[in-house]
Amino acid sequence: MSTQLEQACNAEKESPQQAAEIYKSVLFADKASSVSAAERETALLSLAALFERMQDADALTGLINSSQGFLISVPRAKSSKLVRVLVDRFSGIHGGLQPQINTCQGMIEWSKSENREYLRQALETRLVSLYLDNHMYTDALGLISKLLTEFKKLDDKMQLVEVHLLESRVFMALKNLPKSRAALTSARTAANSIYTPPPLQAQLDLQSGILHSEEGDFKTAYSYFLETMEGISVYASPKGPTTGEASSDIAAARVNFEQQQLEAFAYMVLCKIMTQQPDEIPALFASGKTASKFRDHQVIIALQAVAKAQKQRSLADFEKALSVHRNELQSDETIRGHLAALYDTLLEQNLARLIEPYSRVEIAHVSKLIGLPIRVVENKLSQMILDRVLYGILDQGNGCLVIFPEPKTDSTYETTFETMKSLGNVVDSLYSKAATL
């Protein structure tokens, strides 16, 4: 490493601006100078990492745009890798999603002008995931359609798997479960014909688990989430220390894999909650080191509080858990959706238990017992009546709920209808046999 790079590295903590200027002097040094291509590359990557730590998205955008001259001078494979690394640096910047999208679009145009098809396709695939994160679903689906056409012509199975997986995630976000499952089936079909790296296979399993959970099959979903955790356990906890220039990238990848493991484990806990098995959650932590290391994570603590409230069938504790751990439970759409359904079920069970002794009860009294506003209780009771969970009427003039006994179903009509249908079949059979005589 040159003296200038060492000076810049030492100055990063005390004077980031000075370190940035030194890195720029190395990166944009005259071609006649003694600065090698490897030193320029080191300066470029170090400067991008510095801007990420400084949370300066504009400076990172300017760096990527101004370094295009250097990227042209290095081999295409190397420059493609550098561009992808630089674009991914935005992920660590708060509020950097839109600048990342803009920069990615700009580099796609640059790759088109330089006739770099492989880089363009890689950046467009990355752009789809950015569109998904930014809830730009229409743009994402349009780009997915274009990429699928290209990759099918090239017969690039690996890229097809990734794009179909992104397509499944987009349709999942749109709540179109049939199309999401069809896209995931296409991804698995392509994956079966090639060697699929464990991290990609883990993403397929995770998406399968989410789909099954959305369909209410939590037992199958649990098995997929378990496969996800086991599939990337080696990558999340690699053996041996990491040294050298790539150590920071390896550390970042390890953090990403651990985050995927945490997500899968949180969904495993959620499945136990949704299947009314909160007593089995403590046993999950004893299943291995991978699960036990997430014991003190905020999301897991929040889900344990929800499980405790569910076990006690306490609506007040459930609401308290949702309020105290709002950030952890509301940030994930899958967890938020299932807990909303669980809250609705728990509210329904509590109301049914409270009104069971009565044939006529004031709504205000029920509201006081359950600790919820009258409007909320009234709306839920009307929904239960419409869904035929509860038989009765709401006497809004007197503010009362009138409960009727559950009507007994008279099966005479159904039995008579089945008998007439059977007799008709007998007559038709006799007519057919008589016609052959």
N, C-alpha and C positions, 0 to 999 in steps of 0.2 A: 504494500500500500504506500502511495506517495506521501510526502510530508504534508501537502495541502489537505489531503483527505484525512490524515490523522488530526490535523489542526481543527478541521471542521467537525470531526467526530467528538473531539474533546470540548468543543465550544457549544454543542447542541443544547446542553442543559442550562448553562449560564447565559449564553447569548444566541438564541435560535436564529435571529436575523443575520448575525455575523456568519454563523455556520451556513445559512442558506446562500449568502453571497459567495462564500468560498466554494461551495458545491457548484454554483453556477459558473464560476470562473474556470473550474475544471471541465464541466460539461460543454461549455461553449468556447473553449480555448481554440485558437487558430489551428488549422490543420498542420501548419509548419512547426508547431510546438511539439515537445516531446511527450505529450499526454497520449497514452495508449487508449485503444477502444475499450479495453477492460476497465480502465480507470474512469472513462466517461460513463460506462454502464453503471459502475458502482456509485458514481456521483448522482446519476439520474434516479436510481432506486432509493438511495439514502435521502435525497431531497424530497422525493414523493412521500417516504415514510415520515420525514420531518413535518411536512405540510399536514399530513394526517394527524400527527400528534398535536399540531398547532390548531387543528380544526379550521383550516383555511381552505375552503373548497375553491374559491376563486383563484388562489395561487396555484393549486393543483391543476385546475383547468388550463391556466396559462402555461404551466410547465409542460403539459401533454401536447398542447398546440405548438409550442416553440421547439419541442424536441423532435418534430417530424423530420427535420433535416438529418439529425443523427440516426433516426430509425431507418432511413433510406440507406445509410452507409453500412449497416450491419446486415448479416445474412437474414433471409426472410424468416426462417424458423425462429431465430433468436429475436427478431423484431416483433414477431407475432406474440411470443411469450411475454416480451416486455410490455406490449400494449395491453394485454389482458391483465397483467399484474398492476399496471398503472390505473386502469379503469376500476379495478377492484379496490383500490385504496380509498375510494369515496365511501365504502361501506363503514369505515370507522369514523366518519365525520357526521356529527349530529346535524340533521337537516340536509344531508348531502345527496338525497335520492334524486331530486330534480336536476341538479348539476351533473350528476352521474349519467342520467338519461341523455341530457343535452350533449355531454362529452362523448358518450357512446355513439350517438347519432352522427356527430361530427367525424369520429374516427371511422365509422362505416363508410361515409362519403370519401374519406381519404383513402381507404383501402380499395374502393371502387376505382378511384383515379389512378392508383398505383397497380391496378389489376391483380390484387391479392385476394383471390376468391376464398381461400381457406380461412384467412383472418376475418373476412367479411361475414362468412357464415358463423364463425365462432362468436363474433361480436353481436350478430343478430340474435343468436340463441341466448346470449347474455341479456340482450335488450328485452326479450320476451319475459324473462324472470323479473326484470326491473319494472316493466309494464304491469306485471301481476302484483308486485309489491305496492305500486302506486295506484292500483285499482283502475287501470286503463285497459279494461278487458276487451273492448272492441279492437283497439290497436294490436293487442296481443294475439287475438284470434286471426286477424288479417296477416300478421307476420308469420304465425304458425303455419297457416295454409300455404304460404309461399315457400317456407323452408321444407315442409313435408314433400312438396312437389320436387324440389331440387334433390333432396336426399334420397327419394325413391328412384330418381333417375340415376344417381350415383351408386345406389345400393349400399349406402353407408348405414349399416345396422346400428352402430353405436350412437350416431347422431339421431337416428330415428327413435331410439329408445328415449333419449333425453328430451326430444321435442314432443313426443307423445306423452311423456310424463308431465311436461309443462302444460300441455293441452288438457290433461286430466285435472290438473290443479286449477286451471282457469275455469273449467266447467264446474268444478266443485265450488269455487267461489261464487259462481252464478247460480248455485243450487240446482244445477241440471245433472242429477245423479245418473240417469241412463247414459248420457253422452260422456260423462266423466268415467264411468265404468268401461264404456266402449274404447275410449282412448287408452285407458290403463291396460285393457286386454291387448290392444295393438302393441303397446310398449312391451308387454311380457312375451308376446309372440316373437317380436324382433329380438328380444333378449335371449330367448331359448336357442337361437341359431348361432350365437356367438358367446365368447367368454365375457361375462359381465363382472366388472370389478365389484368387490364387496360393498364399497360405499354407494355405488349406483344401485346395487341390489337392495341395500338397506332403504334407499329412498323409495324404491318400488314397493317394498314391504310396508313401509310407513304409510304410503298413499293407500294401499290396499286396506290396512287397518282402519284408516280414517273413513274410507268408503263403507266398510262393514259396520262401523259404529254409527254412521249416519243412517244406515238401514235398520239399526236396532239389534244387530247381531254382535253383541259385545264379547261373547266368548271367542268367536273367530277373530275378532279385532284384537283381542288380548294376545292371541298366539302370534299374530303378525307383528305387534309391537315388541314382543319378546324376541322374535327373530331379528328385528331391527337393532335392538340393543346388542345382541350377541354378534351380529354381522360386523359391526364397526368397533367392537371392544378392543381389538388389536390396534386399530388406528388411533383410538382415543387414549390408549395407554401403551405407547410403544416402548419396547425394551431398549435400554441403553441411552446414554446422554446424546444430545444433538449439538454438534459443533460445526464451525465453519460459517460461510456466508449464507447458507440456506437455513441456518438454525431459526431465524425469525419467521421465515415462511412455514417451516415445519411446526413451530410453536403455534402459529395462527391456525394452521390446518387442524392441529390437535384440539384447540379451543372450539373450532367449528364442529368437529366430531363429538366432543363432549356435550355441546349444545344439542346436537341431534339425539344423543343418548338421553339427555335430560328430558327432551320433548317426548320421546318414546316412553320413558319411565313414568312421566306425568300422565300420559294417556293410559298406561297400565293401571295406575291408581284410580283414574277416572272410571275405567271399565269395572273395577271392583265396586266402586260407589254405585254405578248405574245398575249393576246386577244384584244390588241389595246384599253385598258381602263385605261390609266394612271391617269385620273381624279378621279378614284374611290379609289386610293391608300390612300389619306389622311383620307378617311372614315374608313379605316381598323384600324387606331390608336384609333378611338373613339368607337370601338366595345367592349372595356373592358380593365381592368387593365392588363390582360395577354399580349395583343398586345401593349399597350402603353409603357410598360417597355422596349420594344426593339427599341423604336424610335431613340435613340442615338447610337445604335450599328453600328459598321463600315460597316457590310454587308448590313444592311438596308439603311444606308446613300448612299452606293455605288449604290444600286438598284434604289433608288430615283433619283440619278443623271442620270442613264440610262433612267428612265421613263421620266424625264424632256427633255432629248435629243430626245427621241422618239416622245414626244408630239409636239416638235418644228420641227421634221423631219430634225434635224441637224446632218449630218454625222460627222462634226468636233467636236461637243459637245459629240457625242457618243464615238468617238475615245479618246477624252480627259478623259471621265469618265472611259473608259477601262484602260487608261494609269495611271491615278491618283490612281485608286482603283484596281490595278492589282492583288495584293495579295488576296484581299477579293473575287474578281470575278473569279479568275482562280483556287482557291484552291478547289472549289466544282465542281465536274465533271458535274453534272446536270445543274447547272447555266452556266458553261462555254459552254456546248454544245448548249443550247438554245440561249444564247446571240450571239454565232457565227452564228447561223441560222438567228437571228434577224438582225445582222449586214449585212449579205448577202442580206436580203430582203430590208433593208434600202438603201444599196448601189445601188441595182437594181432600186428602186423607184427614187432615186436621179438622176441616169443616164438617166432613161426614161424621167424625167422632163426636164433635160438639153438639150437633143437631140431632143425633140419634135418639136421645131420650124424649124429644119433643114431637108433638103433632102440630103445634103452632108456637112460633117463637119470634120475638122482636129482632129485627136485623141489627139494631143498635146494641142489643145484649150480646149477640154473636160477635159483633165487632169488638166489643169490650173484652170478651173472653179470649179472643184470638190476638188482640192487640194490633189490629189493622184498621185503616179508615173505612167508614161505612160504604163509600163508593166502591172501593176495591172488593169488599166482601159481597156487595150487591152484584157487581159485575161477574164475579166468580160463581155465585149461586145461580145466576141466570144462565151462565155457560153450562153448568152442571145439569140444569134442568133441560136445556136444549140437547145436550149429549146423552140424555136419558140415564145419567148416573144417579140423578136424584129425581124423584117423582113428587111434584108439587107445583105451587104457583107463588109468585111474589105479589103480595097485597100491598102495593105501593101507597095506597090511600092511608092505610093504617101502619105502614112501615113494618110489615110482618112477613114471615115465611110460613106458608101453609103446606104441610107435608102430607101427602097421600100414602096409603099403604101400597106396596109394590103390586101392580096388577098381575094376576095369574093368567098365564097364556092358555087359551082354550085351543087344544090341538084337534078338535073335531073337524074343522074345515080342512086342515092339512091332511088328516087321515082319510077323509072322504075323497079328497082330490086324488090321493095316491091310489086308493081303491078303484076309482073310476078309470084312472090311467092304466092300471093293471088289467082291468076288464076289457078295455079297448084293445090292448095288446093281444089278449086271448082271442077276441073276436076276429082281429086281423089275421091271426095265425090259423084259426079254423077256416076262414074264408080262403086263405091261400091253399090250404090242404084240399078243400072242397073243389077248388078250381082245377086241381090236377086229376080228379077222378074222371 
